Structure formats: C-alpha cells, structure tokens
Amino acid sequence: MIIRSHHHIKHYLRDVAAWIWHEQGEARHHGLKLQEETITEILLLRMARECGHVGLNIKMFNRIEEGGSTATGAVGNGADWEWFVDTPLCHVGFRVQAKVLSSGLTPVRRALSNGKYEGLHDDRLQTDDLIKAAGAAKLNPIYIFYNHAWVSDLALFSSTHHPYPVRPGDWGCSVATANFVKHTAGNKLSTLIPGMLPWHRFFGWGRGCVSQLAMDAMPGEQKFIPESPRPEWLGLMQEDDEGLNSYLLENRLQGVAYLDFTDFEG
C-alpha cells in the first residue's frame, strides 16, 4: 500500500487491523494462541518496517529482562506499553494495555468461543492501576483489543451494530478508554464492544487531532489529555538500552513505542 496522506494512514491502519484479525485466525487454525505482548510487538514491527520510506518513524523498545527493580521493589507485569504519537496537529501520550479475545472452543459443545477477554478481571484492579499510572505520567489510559472471527457472536462486528460503515476485519485492532472499561462489568465482547472504536478511527489527524475528537465522542466520559509531556524514555532510545530497560522495569512496562508522523509525506 502506498501511503502519501493522512487519508492513506486511515486505510493503512485498517489494512493492518485486518492483518491482525487474519493472523489470529491462522494461529488458531494451527493450534496456537498469540499473546497480547506478541501481537503488539509484531504489529509495531510491521509498521516500522513498512512505513519508514514515507517518513513514519516508528521506534520501539521492549523489556530485556523479566522481574522487578531491586531499587524500587516494583514488579513488572508485562501488560502495559507507553506509546507517544507525534503528528502535525497533536503530540499525545498513551498508556496502553492490550487484551486479546479468547479463541478457545467451548468445552462442552466444542463450538466457537463465547467471546471473552480472559485477561480482563472482574475486580478491575488492573484497570485502576492503568488509570493511576497514566495519570501520574499525564498520559491517556486506553485499552487496545485484538479481535478475530473465532467467536459465536461474530455478528457484533458487522455494520448493522454500529453507526458507521465497518468491516469485521476493521475490529482486528480496536480502542476503548480505560474509564469505559472500569465502569463496564464483565469481560464479554457483547458488553465491551459498545465502547470500542476500530483503531483507524482513533489514531491519526485530519482537520484536528483524531484521537481527541474520537475520545470526546466515545462512551466512558474520559477526559482527553491533548499535550502529553515528552516522555523520559525518548531521550534514552538512541543511546542507553540499559537505562531504558531499567525505566521499563521501574514503571512496570512491557515496552515503549514512538510513532513519529511529523516528517510524513503529505
């Protein structure tokens, strides 16, 4: 796909979401379940590989060592990422927690999955931690949901259930605010999808900062932080892997990613 304008960014993100949707189906067909961390890493890797020639500079770093920091006593949970997105119209930070839709067959009927995010616990303590950590860093706390077709309620991904045109594969990567998730009981797709948005409708720019416009209209009434401070880890990316790894451990992060669209052609 040739990317020359912010309109093409939308189509590109749509294409990548469809790829994630398809890859999860392929994995399930071959008896594999892709984990949240794996999907996030291959997603960013593909974008970094494909987009550099048009000025989309994507840099990322994931944790080198497991465990906690002896200095702070913090234990890495392997769940969260920090993304900092630079566009011509907004410079925004996100604390991201990824969840993948279960694809296991139901044990009794051997039917398609009932559509649950098994890593999303009813007590929402992880969500509280996500919101608290994001607030301390002046970042926007969001969930990225990785979806696929191996669910009995596949129809929930069709346009008939949403006020905008959408293809099922658009839901391969979707976004919800942490505040919506916090106040929504359970972990079923059917209860959470009303607060989700396909990610090509959430990231980008046009006549304004797409993320801000999207969040203002999304369920959950989460206040958008439009100008996040440039994160400490940006200065470490070029020169200090050890320092960056320590940052991840101390902040209980799986990784960080810088999505720089400021030199984008178009």
N, C-alpha and C positions, 0 to 999 in steps of 0.2 A: 504494500500500500504506500502510495506517495503522499507525504504529509507536507502541505505548504501553507496552511492557515489554521486558525482556531477551529474552523468548521471541520477540517480534516482531523483535528485532535479528537473531536467528538466521535467521529467514525472509527478512528483508530482504537480508542478506548472501548468502543462497542465490539470491535473485532477481537481485542484481547480478552474481554469478558466471555465472548463466545468460545474462545480457545480454552479458557479455564473450565468452562462448562463441559466442553467436549473431552478434555483431558481427564477430568474426574470420572466421566463415563467410561473412558478407555481403561482407566485404572481399576474401576470396579469390575469391568469385564474380565480383567486378568487377575482378579483376586487381591487387589491392592487397595488400601485406603490412604490417600495423600493427607498428610497432617497440615495444620494451619501454617506452621513455620516453613514447610517445604513449598507450599503453594505460593506464599508471599515471596520467597526467595526466587523461585523460577519466574514468577510474574515480573519482578523488578529486573531480573537478569535479561529477560526477553526485551523489555523496553529499553534497557541500557544498550543492548546490542543493536537494536534496530533503529534507534532514534538519534544517535549521535551525529549522523551526517547532515541532519537538518537543524541542528542547534538545540536539541533537547538533551541537556547534560544531566544524566542520572548517575549519581554516585551512591554507593551503599556500603554498609559495613555490618556484619553480623558477629555475634559473640564468639570469641575464640575459645574461651574456657567456660565450663559449666561451674555452677556453685555460687557462693556468695562472696562478699567482700569481707576480709578479716578486719579491715579498718572500720567499717560501718555496721557489720553484722547483718547487712541486707542479704536476702536470699533471692537469687534470680528466679523468676517464674517462667521465663521463656515465652510469655504470651504477647507482650506489648512491643510495638515499634513506635519510633517517632519519625514522622515524615515532615519535611519542611518544603513547601511548594512556593517557588518564585515564578510569578507570571508578570506580564506588563502592567497588570492592574491590581494585583494583590500579592502579599508576601505572608503566607499563612502557615502556621504550625499545627500539626495534628498528633495527638497521642492515639495510636491505633491498636485496637485489639481485634484479632481475626478469629472467626468461628466458621467451621465447615459443617455443612448439612450432612447428617448421617446418611449412609448409603446401604447399611446392613439390612438384609432381608428380615422381616418379622419372623420370630422363632416358631410360631405355631403354623401359620398358613404358608410360610415361605413366600410371602408376597413382597411387593415393593415396600421400602421404608415408609413409615408414617410421617416422616419429615420433622425431625427434631435436631436441635443443635445441642449435642450431648455435653459439650464443654461449658454450656451456659447453665449455671446452677441457680436453683430457686432462691437461695438466700441473697443473691446479688452482691455478695461481698466483693467479688472481683470487679463488679461494675463500680461499686463505691470507691475501690482503690484506684480504678482508672480515672474516675472523675476527680478524685483528690490529687493524684499525681499530675494530671493535666492542668488543674487549677494552679498548682504551685509553680508550674513552668509557664503559665499563661498560654496554654495550648488548647485546642479544641478536641475534646474526647469523642471519638467515634468508633463504631464497630464496622468492620468490613466482613461481610458474609459471603462465603464461597458456596455457590449452589450448583445443582446438577439435575438431571432428569430422572434419577432413580428414586422417585417418590410417588406415592399413590395420589397425592393431591397436586399433580403436575399442572392441572388447570389453573392453579393460583398464579402461575407465571404468564398467563395469556392476557391479551389486551382487554378482554371482557371484564377483568377485575381491577383495571386501573384507568385513570382519567387521561392517559396519554398513550400513543402507539408504542407498543413494545413487543419484541420477540422473546421467546423463552430464553434463548442464549444470552440476551442482554443482562439477565439476572446472574450470570456466572460470577460477577463481582458486583455486590450491592453495598450500600452505605445506610446506616441508621445512626442517630445520635445516641450517645450514652444515656442521656436523660430519658429518652423514649424507652430504651431497654430497661432501665432501672424501674420504671413505673408500669411495665408490662409483665404480667405474671406468666410463668411457664417458659418453656423453651421450644414451643412448636412453631413451625413455619406459618401456620394459619393465623397465629396471634401476632407474630412479629412482622410479617410482610406488609401490613398496612403502614408501618413506619419506615419502610425501606425505600430506597431510590436506586435504580441502576447507576453504577458509578460514572457512566459517561454523562449523566445529568447532574452530577455533583462536582466533578473536578473540571477546571478549565476557566476560560474567560471569554467574554464577548462584549456586550455593552456594559458589563460590570463584572464583578467577581462572582463567578457562577456558584462557588461554594457558599458564599454569603447569601445570595438570593435563594439558593436551594434550602439552606438550613432555616432561613426565615419562614419558609412555607411548609417545612416538614413537621410532622407530629412530634411532640415532646417539649416544645417551647424552650429549646436550649438556646441560650444567648451566644451569638457568634463573636469570636474574638478576631477582629479583622486584621490586626497588625501585630502578629506574634514577634517577640524579640528573637533576633537571630540566635540560634542555639549554640551553646558552648562547643558541641561536638563538630560544628562546621570547621572550626579552626584546627581541629585535630585530624581531619580526614586526610590531609595531604602528607602529614609528616610523622604522626605518632600513633601507630597501631596499639602499642601497649597502653598509652593513656586513654585511647578511645575504648579499648576493651574494659579498662577499669571504670570508665564512665558508664558503660552498659551494665556492668555488674552492680555498681552502686545505685543505679537508677532502675534496676530490675527490668532491663530491656533485652529483648532478643536481638534487635538491630536498629539501625537508623538509615534513613534514605533522604537524599537531597534531590528534588526534582526541579531543575532549573530550566525554565522556559523563556528566560529573558533574551536569549540570543536566537530565538526561534524565527525561522524564515517565514514571514507572512504577517 
